[in-house]
């Protein structure tokens, strides 16, 4: 090894971002391995590497003991004092044992070990970089596909988009750009593994944070999200400032803000409703775009009975029950929807405990970009 070793370490530190200390440790470990493997030695040794000259010296290390049991690892106190009178029990005696042809053999073995350690260090750096980005959104480039995953390049690592995290019906073309949500970063024997998603509700949350300044700065808060990826989602929002319209902030002028998100999700419908701590109001809002006549609350069972106009029943339920199902997920309340006629026949509408919600009040907190969604 020559003085060029120092230049090589400096270059690796600058180009790969791996500290010189890590590389020196890898080289020294490689030299110890080379010595033991090629010279059939089992003693404890240390390698002293001189970075300026590229030279190396191998020292055997033996513990000073009263009675020697293994002369490869131990040295008697009497023999140690012969070397240096200051030695005492428990000290370590070092003696140079560098073989004459060690440099050539060491270089061959060290190259393999150093390469491995550099690779491990790089993987560690990549892991540390991406583990802090869990629950974040990134833009990547679709590279390839197999039976289980779509592989997306997101910088220094290739992320996996599993089948269950893909939006049904969405086409993933190689070399096309895509936004994905990082759900998990793991250490594996092959290096860091990053799992991403297109279906996670967090993707929708991050997209709104990117498109709506009021959400990004905390003026408007996303309270809950219910999503059936690729089809329809509902999101509830709340403004901490009474003068701010949370729904209008998310919709944007002429629907521009929400339309950007809809386009990113390839046409996924999004209902934006205003959150309320009053379950009556919140459940009514969540059933948007349907009109609601009455919401009756059972606090003990955390369930509600909702009365809607007869002509709005199918709209309130939605295709295959989707609107009602998403509203229940959004609010955390069970929702039983009754038509006005059925409710009157059952004698539950109107009732003394009913909370009447006029149509015009309900319209203020509903946003429907897509028109009716009746069965």
Order of alpha helices (4+ residues) and beta strands (2+ residues): alpha-alpha-beta-beta-beta-alpha-beta-alpha-beta-beta-beta-beta-beta-alpha-alpha-beta-beta-alpha-alpha-beta-alpha-beta-beta-alpha-alpha-beta-alpha-alpha
